Amino acid sequence: MELILKGKLENVFKAKDFVNKNGEVESKGKWQLQFMEKVEGEDGFQMVIHKVSIPDSKSVFYREKIGEDVEVPVKAFSSKGKVIYYGV
């Protein structure tokens, strides 16, 4: 199954590397796409930031699309009651 997220791309950035307590890099930071969503709640509207990690090979394509509406093929999983999306 393939899911597609659609939205206006606000930013593309590389997340920080994960460094353990010994100061060693355990995993390199991944490229992230950032989207803003206006969500209506009981107290009015609020802006929610969504981040989607993508493979390094796709970062160049999306960096040229900042400010535009994009479609991102993703997969999803659940962690601590939240749905997490990642680009494929």
PDB file with one MODEL, atoms N, CA, C and O in Angstrom:
MODEL        1
ATOM      1  N   MET A   1       0.843  -1.162   0.000  1.00  0.00           N
ATOM      2  CA  MET A   1       0.000   0.000   0.000  1.00  0.00           C
ATOM      3  C   MET A   1       0.898   1.238   0.000  1.00  0.00           C
ATOM      4  O   MET A   1       1.934   1.275   0.663  1.00  0.00           O
ATOM      5  N   GLU A   2       0.474   2.241  -0.756  1.00  0.00           N
ATOM      6  CA  GLU A   2       1.232   3.490  -0.825  1.00  0.00           C
ATOM      7  C   GLU A   2       0.362   4.633  -0.334  1.00  0.00           C
ATOM      8  O   GLU A   2      -0.793   4.761  -0.742  1.00  0.00           O
ATOM      9  N   LEU A   3       0.910   5.459   0.536  1.00  0.00           N
ATOM     10  CA  LEU A   3       0.235   6.656   1.016  1.00  0.00           C
ATOM     11  C   LEU A   3       0.929   7.863   0.414  1.00  0.00           C
ATOM     12  O   LEU A   3       2.141   7.848   0.201  1.00  0.00           O
ATOM     13  N   ILE A   4       0.165   8.906   0.139  1.00  0.00           N
ATOM     14  CA  ILE A   4       0.713  10.144  -0.398  1.00  0.00           C
ATOM     15  C   ILE A   4       0.299  11.288   0.525  1.00  0.00           C
ATOM     16  O   ILE A   4      -0.889  11.492   0.771  1.00  0.00           O
ATOM     17  N   LEU A   5       1.274  12.028   1.029  1.00  0.00           N
ATOM     18  CA  LEU A   5       0.982  13.241   1.791  1.00  0.00           C
ATOM     19  C   LEU A   5       1.095  14.418   0.843  1.00  0.00           C
ATOM     20  O   LEU A   5       2.050  14.513   0.071  1.00  0.00           O
ATOM     21  N   LYS A   6       0.121  15.313   0.899  1.00  0.00           N
ATOM     22  CA  LYS A   6       0.122  16.496   0.053  1.00  0.00           C
ATOM     23  C   LYS A   6       0.108  17.722   0.952  1.00  0.00           C
ATOM     24  O   LYS A   6      -0.606  17.760   1.954  1.00  0.00           O
ATOM     25  N   GLY A   7       0.894  18.712   0.592  1.00  0.00           N
ATOM     26  CA  GLY A   7       0.894  19.944   1.366  1.00  0.00           C
ATOM     27  C   GLY A   7       1.928  20.919   0.863  1.00  0.00           C
ATOM     28  O   GLY A   7       2.732  20.601  -0.013  1.00  0.00           O
ATOM     29  N   LYS A   8       1.897  22.129   1.435  1.00  0.00           N
ATOM     30  CA  LYS A   8       2.861  23.160   1.068  1.00  0.00           C
ATOM     31  C   LYS A   8       4.134  22.937   1.874  1.00  0.00           C
ATOM     32  O   LYS A   8       4.113  22.927   3.105  1.00  0.00           O
ATOM     33  N   LEU A   9       5.231  22.761   1.168  1.00  0.00           N
ATOM     34  CA  LEU A   9       6.522  22.508   1.792  1.00  0.00           C
ATOM     35  C   LEU A   9       7.090  23.810   2.342  1.00  0.00           C
ATOM     36  O   LEU A   9       7.333  24.754   1.590  1.00  0.00           O
ATOM     37  N   GLU A  10       7.302  23.858   3.655  1.00  0.00           N
ATOM     38  CA  GLU A  10       7.801  25.066   4.312  1.00  0.00           C
ATOM     39  C   GLU A  10       9.324  25.084   4.430  1.00  0.00           C
ATOM     40  O   GLU A  10       9.944  26.142   4.325  1.00  0.00           O
ATOM     41  N   ASN A  11       9.930  23.907   4.650  1.00  0.00           N
ATOM     42  CA  ASN A  11      11.369  23.879   4.893  1.00  0.00           C
ATOM     43  C   ASN A  11      11.903  22.476   4.644  1.00  0.00           C
ATOM     44  O   ASN A  11      11.171  21.492   4.748  1.00  0.00           O
ATOM     45  N   VAL A  12      13.192  22.399   4.313  1.00  0.00           N
ATOM     46  CA  VAL A  12      13.914  21.134   4.188  1.00  0.00           C
ATOM     47  C   VAL A  12      15.201  21.314   4.983  1.00  0.00           C
ATOM     48  O   VAL A  12      15.942  22.272   4.760  1.00  0.00           O
ATOM     49  N   PHE A  13      15.470  20.398   5.909  1.00  0.00           N
ATOM     50  CA  PHE A  13      16.675  20.535   6.727  1.00  0.00           C
ATOM     51  C   PHE A  13      17.192  19.163   7.124  1.00  0.00           C
ATOM     52  O   PHE A  13      16.483  18.160   7.042  1.00  0.00           O
ATOM     53  N   LYS A  14      18.444  19.147   7.555  1.00  0.00           N
ATOM     54  CA  LYS A  14      19.062  17.907   8.023  1.00  0.00           C
ATOM     55  C   LYS A  14      19.037  17.920   9.544  1.00  0.00           C
ATOM     56  O   LYS A  14      19.531  18.859  10.167  1.00  0.00           O
ATOM     57  N   ALA A  15      18.466  16.885  10.142  1.00  0.00           N
ATOM     58  CA  ALA A  15      18.383  16.783  11.597  1.00  0.00           C
ATOM     59  C   ALA A  15      19.780  16.540  12.172  1.00  0.00           C
ATOM     60  O   ALA A  15      20.684  16.085  11.470  1.00  0.00           O
ATOM     61  N   LYS A  16      19.937  16.846  13.441  1.00  0.00           N
ATOM     62  CA  LYS A  16      21.219  16.637  14.117  1.00  0.00           C
ATOM     63  C   LYS A  16      21.521  15.147  14.238  1.00  0.00           C
ATOM     64  O   LYS A  16      20.614  14.316  14.309  1.00  0.00           O
ATOM     65  N   ASP A  17      22.813  14.827  14.259  1.00  0.00           N
ATOM     66  CA  ASP A  17      23.231  13.452  14.508  1.00  0.00           C
ATOM     67  C   ASP A  17      22.869  13.070  15.942  1.00  0.00           C
ATOM     68  O   ASP A  17      22.853  13.921  16.831  1.00  0.00           O
ATOM     69  N   PHE A  18      22.576  11.778  16.164  1.00  0.00           N
ATOM     70  CA  PHE A  18      22.327  11.302  17.523  1.00  0.00           C
ATOM     71  C   PHE A  18      23.664  10.932  18.140  1.00  0.00           C
ATOM     72  O   PHE A  18      24.373  10.056  17.646  1.00  0.00           O
ATOM     73  N   VAL A  19      23.997  11.618  19.235  1.00  0.00           N
ATOM     74  CA  VAL A  19      25.264  11.387  19.933  1.00  0.00           C
ATOM     75  C   VAL A  19      24.948  10.770  21.285  1.00  0.00           C
ATOM     76  O   VAL A  19      24.125  11.297  22.034  1.00  0.00           O
ATOM     77  N   ASN A  20      25.609   9.639  21.605  1.00  0.00           N
ATOM     78  CA  ASN A  20      25.348   8.984  22.889  1.00  0.00           C
ATOM     79  C   ASN A  20      26.077   9.712  24.019  1.00  0.00           C
ATOM     80  O   ASN A  20      26.778  10.696  23.780  1.00  0.00           O
ATOM     81  N   LYS A  21      25.905   9.222  25.253  1.00  0.00           N
ATOM     82  CA  LYS A  21      26.482   9.897  26.413  1.00  0.00           C
ATOM     83  C   LYS A  21      28.009   9.869  26.426  1.00  0.00           C
ATOM     84  O   LYS A  21      28.631  10.626  27.171  1.00  0.00           O
ATOM     85  N   ASN A  22      28.621   9.006  25.612  1.00  0.00           N
ATOM     86  CA  ASN A  22      30.080   8.954  25.498  1.00  0.00           C
ATOM     87  C   ASN A  22      30.604   9.902  24.422  1.00  0.00           C
ATOM     88  O   ASN A  22      31.808   9.968  24.175  1.00  0.00           O
ATOM     89  N   GLY A  23      29.688  10.638  23.782  1.00  0.00           N
ATOM     90  CA  GLY A  23      30.087  11.580  22.747  1.00  0.00           C
ATOM     91  C   GLY A  23      30.287  10.957  21.376  1.00  0.00           C
ATOM     92  O   GLY A  23      30.814  11.605  20.472  1.00  0.00           O
ATOM     93  N   GLU A  24      29.868   9.699  21.211  1.00  0.00           N
ATOM     94  CA  GLU A  24      30.024   9.012  19.928  1.00  0.00           C
ATOM     95  C   GLU A  24      28.745   9.156  19.105  1.00  0.00           C
ATOM     96  O   GLU A  24      27.638   9.085  19.639  1.00  0.00           O
ATOM     97  N   VAL A  25      28.913   9.357  17.808  1.00  0.00           N
ATOM     98  CA  VAL A  25      27.758   9.456  16.913  1.00  0.00           C
ATOM     99  C   VAL A  25      27.213   8.053  16.669  1.00  0.00           C
ATOM    100  O   VAL A  25      27.895   7.201  16.101  1.00  0.00           O
ATOM    101  N   GLU A  26      25.976   7.826  17.103  1.00  0.00           N
ATOM    102  CA  GLU A  26      25.347   6.510  16.923  1.00  0.00           C
ATOM    103  C   GLU A  26      24.579   6.434  15.616  1.00  0.00           C
ATOM    104  O   GLU A  26      24.529   5.379  14.984  1.00  0.00           O
ATOM    105  N   SER A  27      23.978   7.545  15.204  1.00  0.00           N
ATOM    106  CA  SER A  27      23.292   7.558  13.913  1.00  0.00           C
ATOM    107  C   SER A  27      23.318   8.979  13.345  1.00  0.00           C
ATOM    108  O   SER A  27      23.183   9.965  14.068  1.00  0.00           O
ATOM    109  N   LYS A  28      23.493   9.043  12.047  1.00  0.00           N
ATOM    110  CA  LYS A  28      23.531  10.325  11.350  1.00  0.00           C
ATOM    111  C   LYS A  28      22.127  10.916  11.266  1.00  0.00           C
ATOM    112  O   LYS A  28      21.140  10.187  11.168  1.00  0.00           O
ATOM    113  N   GLY A  29      22.050  12.235  11.305  1.00  0.00           N
ATOM    114  CA  GLY A  29      20.768  12.920  11.162  1.00  0.00           C
ATOM    115  C   GLY A  29      20.196  12.696   9.772  1.00  0.00           C
ATOM    116  O   GLY A  29      20.938  12.597   8.795  1.00  0.00           O
ATOM    117  N   LYS A  30      18.873  12.617   9.690  1.00  0.00           N
ATOM    118  CA  LYS A  30      18.200  12.395   8.412  1.00  0.00           C
ATOM    119  C   LYS A  30      17.647  13.711   7.876  1.00  0.00           C
ATOM    120  O   LYS A  30      17.423  14.660   8.627  1.00  0.00           O
ATOM    121  N   TRP A  31      17.432  13.750   6.571  1.00  0.00           N
ATOM    122  CA  TRP A  31      16.787  14.902   5.952  1.00  0.00           C
ATOM    123  C   TRP A  31      15.318  14.894   6.350  1.00  0.00           C
ATOM    124  O   TRP A  31      14.684  13.840   6.407  1.00  0.00           O
ATOM    125  N   GLN A  32      14.783  16.084   6.624  1.00  0.00           N
ATOM    126  CA  GLN A  32      13.407  16.240   7.068  1.00  0.00           C
ATOM    127  C   GLN A  32      12.691  17.252   6.182  1.00  0.00           C
ATOM    128  O   GLN A  32      13.260  18.276   5.803  1.00  0.00           O
ATOM    129  N   LEU A  33      11.445  16.955   5.861  1.00  0.00           N
ATOM    130  CA  LEU A  33      10.563  17.915   5.204  1.00  0.00           C
ATOM    131  C   LEU A  33       9.648  18.477   6.289  1.00  0.00           C
ATOM    132  O   LEU A  33       9.182  17.742   7.160  1.00  0.00           O
ATOM    133  N   GLN A  34       9.396  19.775   6.231  1.00  0.00           N
ATOM    134  CA  GLN A  34       8.571  20.415   7.252  1.00  0.00           C
ATOM    135  C   GLN A  34       7.346  21.052   6.601  1.00  0.00           C
ATOM    136  O   GLN A  34       7.453  21.799   5.628  1.00  0.00           O
ATOM    137  N   PHE A  35       6.181  20.736   7.164  1.00  0.00           N
ATOM    138  CA  PHE A  35       4.904  21.258   6.682  1.00  0.00           C
ATOM    139  C   PHE A  35       4.187  21.930   7.849  1.00  0.00           C
ATOM    140  O   PHE A  35       4.357  21.524   8.999  1.00  0.00           O
ATOM    141  N   MET A  36       3.378  22.966   7.557  1.00  0.00           N
ATOM    142  CA  MET A  36       2.542  23.620   8.567  1.00  0.00           C
ATOM    143  C   MET A  36       1.090  23.311   8.226  1.00  0.00           C
ATOM    144  O   MET A  36       0.699  23.298   7.059  1.00  0.00           O
ATOM    145  N   GLU A  37       0.301  23.062   9.264  1.00  0.00           N
ATOM    146  CA  GLU A  37      -1.129  22.802   9.072  1.00  0.00           C
ATOM    147  C   GLU A  37      -1.916  23.664  10.046  1.00  0.00           C
ATOM    148  O   GLU A  37      -1.566  23.763  11.222  1.00  0.00           O
ATOM    149  N   LYS A  38      -2.967  24.279   9.557  1.00  0.00           N
ATOM    150  CA  LYS A  38      -3.859  25.066  10.401  1.00  0.00           C
ATOM    151  C   LYS A  38      -4.955  24.133  10.895  1.00  0.00           C
ATOM    152  O   LYS A  38      -5.745  23.625  10.099  1.00  0.00           O
ATOM    153  N   VAL A  39      -5.007  23.903  12.212  1.00  0.00           N
ATOM    154  CA  VAL A  39      -5.935  22.956  12.805  1.00  0.00           C
ATOM    155  C   VAL A  39      -6.921  23.708  13.698  1.00  0.00           C
ATOM    156  O   VAL A  39      -6.531  24.534  14.523  1.00  0.00           O
ATOM    157  N   GLU A  40      -8.207  23.402  13.514  1.00  0.00           N
ATOM    158  CA  GLU A  40      -9.235  24.037  14.332  1.00  0.00           C
ATOM    159  C   GLU A  40      -9.507  23.182  15.560  1.00  0.00           C
ATOM    160  O   GLU A  40      -9.722  21.974  15.459  1.00  0.00           O
ATOM    161  N   GLY A  41      -9.492  23.822  16.714  1.00  0.00           N
ATOM    162  CA  GLY A  41      -9.787  23.135  17.966  1.00  0.00           C
ATOM    163  C   GLY A  41     -10.839  23.895  18.746  1.00  0.00           C
ATOM    164  O   GLY A  41     -11.438  24.838  18.229  1.00  0.00           O
ATOM    165  N   GLU A  42     -11.069  23.496  19.979  1.00  0.00           N
ATOM    166  CA  GLU A  42     -12.067  24.144  20.826  1.00  0.00           C
ATOM    167  C   GLU A  42     -11.741  25.611  21.087  1.00  0.00           C
ATOM    168  O   GLU A  42     -12.647  26.433  21.224  1.00  0.00           O
ATOM    169  N   ASP A  43     -10.461  25.942  21.156  1.00  0.00           N
ATOM    170  CA  ASP A  43     -10.032  27.304  21.463  1.00  0.00           C
ATOM    171  C   ASP A  43      -9.683  28.112  20.215  1.00  0.00           C
ATOM    172  O   ASP A  43      -9.019  29.143  20.316  1.00  0.00           O
ATOM    173  N   GLY A  44     -10.111  27.669  19.067  1.00  0.00           N
ATOM    174  CA  GLY A  44      -9.807  28.377  17.826  1.00  0.00           C
ATOM    175  C   GLY A  44      -8.798  27.612  16.989  1.00  0.00           C
ATOM    176  O   GLY A  44      -8.655  26.396  17.119  1.00  0.00           O
ATOM    177  N   PHE A  45      -8.103  28.341  16.130  1.00  0.00           N
ATOM    178  CA  PHE A  45      -7.140  27.717  15.228  1.00  0.00           C
ATOM    179  C   PHE A  45      -5.741  27.759  15.822  1.00  0.00           C
ATOM    180  O   PHE A  45      -5.391  28.678  16.563  1.00  0.00           O
ATOM    181  N   GLN A  46      -4.948  26.749  15.485  1.00  0.00           N
ATOM    182  CA  GLN A  46      -3.532  26.748  15.833  1.00  0.00           C
ATOM    183  C   GLN A  46      -2.747  26.152  14.679  1.00  0.00           C
ATOM    184  O   GLN A  46      -3.276  25.366  13.893  1.00  0.00           O
ATOM    185  N   MET A  47      -1.490  26.532  14.583  1.00  0.00           N
ATOM    186  CA  MET A  47      -0.616  25.996  13.547  1.00  0.00           C
ATOM    187  C   MET A  47       0.136  24.796  14.113  1.00  0.00           C
ATOM    188  O   MET A  47       0.699  24.862  15.206  1.00  0.00           O
ATOM    189  N   VAL A  48       0.139  23.700  13.358  1.00  0.00           N
ATOM    190  CA  VAL A  48       0.813  22.478  13.771  1.00  0.00           C
ATOM    191  C   VAL A  48       1.934  22.193  12.764  1.00  0.00           C
ATOM    192  O   VAL A  48       1.722  22.269  11.553  1.00  0.00           O
ATOM    193  N   ILE A  49       3.111  21.869  13.267  1.00  0.00           N
ATOM    194  CA  ILE A  49       4.249  21.544  12.406  1.00  0.00           C
ATOM    195  C   ILE A  49       4.321  20.031  12.243  1.00  0.00           C
ATOM    196  O   ILE A  49       4.274  19.286  13.223  1.00  0.00           O
ATOM    197  N   HIS A  50       4.436  19.589  11.002  1.00  0.00           N
ATOM    198  CA  HIS A  50       4.617  18.165  10.701  1.00  0.00           C
ATOM    199  C   HIS A  50       5.988  17.998  10.052  1.00  0.00           C
ATOM    200  O   HIS A  50       6.380  18.790   9.195  1.00  0.00           O
ATOM    201  N   LYS A  51       6.713  16.957  10.472  1.00  0.00           N
ATOM    202  CA  LYS A  51       8.000  16.644   9.865  1.00  0.00           C
ATOM    203  C   LYS A  51       7.961  15.230   9.313  1.00  0.00           C
ATOM    204  O   LYS A  51       7.411  14.319   9.932  1.00  0.00           O
ATOM    205  N   VAL A  52       8.558  15.061   8.131  1.00  0.00           N
ATOM    206  CA  VAL A  52       8.620  13.762   7.473  1.00  0.00           C
ATOM    207  C   VAL A  52      10.071  13.531   7.068  1.00  0.00           C
ATOM    208  O   VAL A  52      10.643  14.332   6.330  1.00  0.00           O
ATOM    209  N   SER A  53      10.674  12.433   7.549  1.00  0.00           N
ATOM    210  CA  SER A  53      12.038  12.125   7.135  1.00  0.00           C
ATOM    211  C   SER A  53      12.010  11.545   5.722  1.00  0.00           C
ATOM    212  O   SER A  53      11.056  10.875   5.326  1.00  0.00           O
ATOM    213  N   ILE A  54      13.072  11.817   4.977  1.00  0.00           N
ATOM    214  CA  ILE A  54      13.177  11.331   3.596  1.00  0.00           C
ATOM    215  C   ILE A  54      14.565  10.752   3.374  1.00  0.00           C
ATOM    216  O   ILE A  54      15.495  11.080   4.111  1.00  0.00           O
ATOM    217  N   PRO A  55      14.719   9.893   2.366  1.00  0.00           N
ATOM    218  CA  PRO A  55      16.041   9.368   2.031  1.00  0.00           C
ATOM    219  C   PRO A  55      16.958  10.502   1.541  1.00  0.00           C
ATOM    220  O   PRO A  55      16.497  11.457   0.916  1.00  0.00           O
ATOM    221  N   ASP A  56      18.246  10.383   1.832  1.00  0.00           N
ATOM    222  CA  ASP A  56      19.222  11.399   1.403  1.00  0.00           C
ATOM    223  C   ASP A  56      19.136  11.675  -0.093  1.00  0.00           C
ATOM    224  O   ASP A  56      19.292  12.817  -0.524  1.00  0.00           O
ATOM    225  N   SER A  57      18.890  10.638  -0.882  1.00  0.00           N
ATOM    226  CA  SER A  57      18.874  10.781  -2.339  1.00  0.00           C
ATOM    227  C   SER A  57      17.758  11.709  -2.836  1.00  0.00           C
ATOM    228  O   SER A  57      17.845  12.224  -3.951  1.00  0.00           O
ATOM    229  N   LYS A  58      16.717  11.930  -2.032  1.00  0.00           N
ATOM    230  CA  LYS A  58      15.595  12.770  -2.462  1.00  0.00           C
ATOM    231  C   LYS A  58      15.682  14.204  -1.942  1.00  0.00           C
ATOM    232  O   LYS A  58      14.840  15.036  -2.278  1.00  0.00           O
ATOM    233  N   SER A  59      16.694  14.499  -1.125  1.00  0.00           N
ATOM    234  CA  SER A  59      16.786  15.832  -0.518  1.00  0.00           C
ATOM    235  C   SER A  59      16.975  16.938  -1.552  1.00  0.00           C
ATOM    236  O   SER A  59      16.409  18.021  -1.402  1.00  0.00           O
ATOM    237  N   VAL A  60      17.752  16.686  -2.586  1.00  0.00           N
ATOM    238  CA  VAL A  60      18.002  17.709  -3.605  1.00  0.00           C
ATOM    239  C   VAL A  60      16.703  18.089  -4.311  1.00  0.00           C
ATOM    240  O   VAL A  60      16.448  19.271  -4.542  1.00  0.00           O
ATOM    241  N   PHE A  61      15.888  17.107  -4.654  1.00  0.00           N
ATOM    242  CA  PHE A  61      14.611  17.364  -5.333  1.00  0.00           C
ATOM    243  C   PHE A  61      13.722  18.269  -4.491  1.00  0.00           C
ATOM    244  O   PHE A  61      13.174  19.249  -4.995  1.00  0.00           O
ATOM    245  N   TYR A  62      13.576  17.943  -3.205  1.00  0.00           N
ATOM    246  CA  TYR A  62      12.656  18.707  -2.357  1.00  0.00           C
ATOM    247  C   TYR A  62      13.211  20.078  -1.976  1.00  0.00           C
ATOM    248  O   TYR A  62      12.429  21.002  -1.752  1.00  0.00           O
ATOM    249  N   ARG A  63      14.523  20.240  -1.896  1.00  0.00           N
ATOM    250  CA  ARG A  63      15.085  21.560  -1.572  1.00  0.00           C
ATOM    251  C   ARG A  63      14.711  22.590  -2.633  1.00  0.00           C
ATOM    252  O   ARG A  63      14.638  23.781  -2.331  1.00  0.00           O
ATOM    253  N   GLU A  64      14.475  22.159  -3.855  1.00  0.00           N
ATOM    254  CA  GLU A  64      14.076  23.062  -4.932  1.00  0.00           C
ATOM    255  C   GLU A  64      12.575  23.368  -4.908  1.00  0.00           C
ATOM    256  O   GLU A  64      12.110  24.198  -5.689  1.00  0.00           O
ATOM    257  N   LYS A  65      11.810  22.716  -4.027  1.00  0.00           N
ATOM    258  CA  LYS A  65      10.350  22.838  -4.002  1.00  0.00           C
ATOM    259  C   LYS A  65       9.822  23.622  -2.796  1.00  0.00           C
ATOM    260  O   LYS A  65       8.609  23.655  -2.585  1.00  0.00           O
ATOM    261  N   ILE A  66      10.681  24.247  -2.007  1.00  0.00           N
ATOM    262  CA  ILE A  66      10.230  24.994  -0.828  1.00  0.00           C
ATOM    263  C   ILE A  66       9.258  26.087  -1.265  1.00  0.00           C
ATOM    264  O   ILE A  66       9.524  26.831  -2.208  1.00  0.00           O
ATOM    265  N   GLY A  67       8.131  26.171  -0.566  1.00  0.00           N
ATOM    266  CA  GLY A  67       7.089  27.146  -0.878  1.00  0.00           C
ATOM    267  C   GLY A  67       6.044  26.636  -1.851  1.00  0.00           C
ATOM    268  O   GLY A  67       5.052  27.317  -2.113  1.00  0.00           O
ATOM    269  N   GLU A  68       6.256  25.451  -2.386  1.00  0.00           N
ATOM    270  CA  GLU A  68       5.321  24.878  -3.351  1.00  0.00           C
ATOM    271  C   GLU A  68       4.519  23.744  -2.715  1.00  0.00           C
ATOM    272  O   GLU A  68       4.917  23.187  -1.693  1.00  0.00           O
ATOM    273  N   ASP A  69       3.382  23.409  -3.334  1.00  0.00           N
ATOM    274  CA  ASP A  69       2.631  22.225  -2.932  1.00  0.00           C
ATOM    275  C   ASP A  69       3.339  21.006  -3.495  1.00  0.00           C
ATOM    276  O   ASP A  69       3.678  20.965  -4.678  1.00  0.00           O
ATOM    277  N   VAL A  70       3.563  20.005  -2.636  1.00  0.00           N
ATOM    278  CA  VAL A  70       4.260  18.788  -3.055  1.00  0.00           C
ATOM    279  C   VAL A  70       3.451  17.566  -2.640  1.00  0.00           C
ATOM    280  O   VAL A  70       2.591  17.634  -1.763  1.00  0.00           O
ATOM    281  N   GLU A  71       3.749  16.454  -3.288  1.00  0.00           N
ATOM    282  CA  GLU A  71       3.198  15.154  -2.933  1.00  0.00           C
ATOM    283  C   GLU A  71       4.368  14.268  -2.539  1.00  0.00           C
ATOM    284  O   GLU A  71       5.326  14.122  -3.299  1.00  0.00           O
ATOM    285  N   VAL A  72       4.291  13.672  -1.344  1.00  0.00           N
ATOM    286  CA  VAL A  72       5.386  12.865  -0.816  1.00  0.00           C
ATOM    287  C   VAL A  72       4.886  11.442  -0.589  1.00  0.00           C
ATOM    288  O   VAL A  72       3.991  11.231   0.230  1.00  0.00           O
ATOM    289  N   PRO A  73       5.451  10.455  -1.305  1.00  0.00           N
ATOM    290  CA  PRO A  73       5.085   9.062  -1.026  1.00  0.00           C
ATOM    291  C   PRO A  73       5.669   8.665   0.334  1.00  0.00           C
ATOM    292  O   PRO A  73       6.858   8.858   0.585  1.00  0.00           O
ATOM    293  N   VAL A  74       4.823   8.109   1.208  1.00  0.00           N
ATOM    294  CA  VAL A  74       5.251   7.785   2.569  1.00  0.00           C
ATOM    295  C   VAL A  74       4.757   6.410   3.000  1.00  0.00           C
ATOM    296  O   VAL A  74       3.880   5.811   2.378  1.00  0.00           O
ATOM    297  N   LYS A  75       5.344   5.943   4.071  1.00  0.00           N
ATOM    298  CA  LYS A  75       4.835   4.805   4.833  1.00  0.00           C
ATOM    299  C   LYS A  75       4.629   5.330   6.249  1.00  0.00           C
ATOM    300  O   LYS A  75       5.125   6.402   6.596  1.00  0.00           O
ATOM    301  N   ALA A  76       3.901   4.578   7.062  1.00  0.00           N
ATOM    302  CA  ALA A  76       3.572   5.061   8.399  1.00  0.00           C
ATOM    303  C   ALA A  76       3.714   3.938   9.419  1.00  0.00           C
ATOM    304  O   ALA A  76       3.624   2.754   9.094  1.00  0.00           O
ATOM    305  N   PHE A  77       3.940   4.353  10.671  1.00  0.00           N
ATOM    306  CA  PHE A  77       3.904   3.427  11.794  1.00  0.00           C
ATOM    307  C   PHE A  77       3.420   4.189  13.022  1.00  0.00           C
ATOM    308  O   PHE A  77       3.390   5.420  13.026  1.00  0.00           O
ATOM    309  N   SER A  78       3.047   3.463  14.048  1.00  0.00           N
ATOM    310  CA  SER A  78       2.541   4.083  15.268  1.00  0.00           C
ATOM    311  C   SER A  78       3.586   3.952  16.369  1.00  0.00           C
ATOM    312  O   SER A  78       4.188   2.894  16.549  1.00  0.00           O
ATOM    313  N   SER A  79       3.790   5.044  17.101  1.00  0.00           N
ATOM    314  CA  SER A  79       4.729   5.049  18.217  1.00  0.00           C
ATOM    315  C   SER A  79       4.127   5.873  19.350  1.00  0.00           C
ATOM    316  O   SER A  79       3.871   7.066  19.189  1.00  0.00           O
ATOM    317  N   LYS A  80       3.907   5.243  20.478  1.00  0.00           N
ATOM    318  CA  LYS A  80       3.363   5.912  21.664  1.00  0.00           C
ATOM    319  C   LYS A  80       2.051   6.634  21.354  1.00  0.00           C
ATOM    320  O   LYS A  80       1.809   7.738  21.841  1.00  0.00           O
ATOM    321  N   GLY A  81       1.209   5.997  20.539  1.00  0.00           N
ATOM    322  CA  GLY A  81      -0.094   6.557  20.229  1.00  0.00           C
ATOM    323  C   GLY A  81      -0.087   7.610  19.142  1.00  0.00           C
ATOM    324  O   GLY A  81      -1.137   8.183  18.851  1.00  0.00           O
ATOM    325  N   LYS A  82       1.060   7.892  18.526  1.00  0.00           N
ATOM    326  CA  LYS A  82       1.156   8.874  17.446  1.00  0.00           C
ATOM    327  C   LYS A  82       1.475   8.159  16.149  1.00  0.00           C
ATOM    328  O   LYS A  82       2.204   7.167  16.141  1.00  0.00           O
ATOM    329  N   VAL A  83       0.927   8.665  15.045  1.00  0.00           N
ATOM    330  CA  VAL A  83       1.263   8.119  13.735  1.00  0.00           C
ATOM    331  C   VAL A  83       2.465   8.896  13.211  1.00  0.00           C
ATOM    332  O   VAL A  83       2.454  10.127  13.177  1.00  0.00           O
ATOM    333  N   ILE A  84       3.497   8.171  12.804  1.00  0.00           N
ATOM    334  CA  ILE A  84       4.728   8.758  12.285  1.00  0.00           C
ATOM    335  C   ILE A  84       4.833   8.388  10.812  1.00  0.00           C
ATOM    336  O   ILE A  84       4.675   7.223  10.446  1.00  0.00           O
ATOM    337  N   TYR A  85       5.102   9.387   9.962  1.00  0.00           N
ATOM    338  CA  TYR A  85       5.277   9.156   8.533  1.00  0.00           C
ATOM    339  C   TYR A  85       6.741   9.294   8.166  1.00  0.00           C
ATOM    340  O   TYR A  85       7.460  10.110   8.742  1.00  0.00           O
ATOM    341  N   TYR A  86       7.181   8.489   7.200  1.00  0.00           N
ATOM    342  CA  TYR A  86       8.529   8.632   6.659  1.00  0.00           C
ATOM    343  C   TYR A  86       8.491   8.432   5.159  1.00  0.00           C
ATOM    344  O   TYR A  86       7.769   7.579   4.644  1.00  0.00           O
ATOM    345  N   GLY A  87       9.288   9.243   4.466  1.00  0.00           N
ATOM    346  CA  GLY A  87       9.305   9.204   3.007  1.00  0.00           C
ATOM    347  C   GLY A  87       9.996   7.963   2.480  1.00  0.00           C
ATOM    348  O   GLY A  87      10.925   7.433   3.089  1.00  0.00           O
ATOM    349  N   VAL A  88       9.517   7.517   1.337  1.00  0.00           N
ATOM    350  CA  VAL A  88      10.116   6.347   0.691  1.00  0.00           C
ATOM    351  C   VAL A  88      10.564   6.695  -0.707  1.00  0.00           C
ATOM    352  O   VAL A  88      11.095   5.841  -1.416  1.00  0.00           O
TER     353      VAL A  88
ENDMDL
END
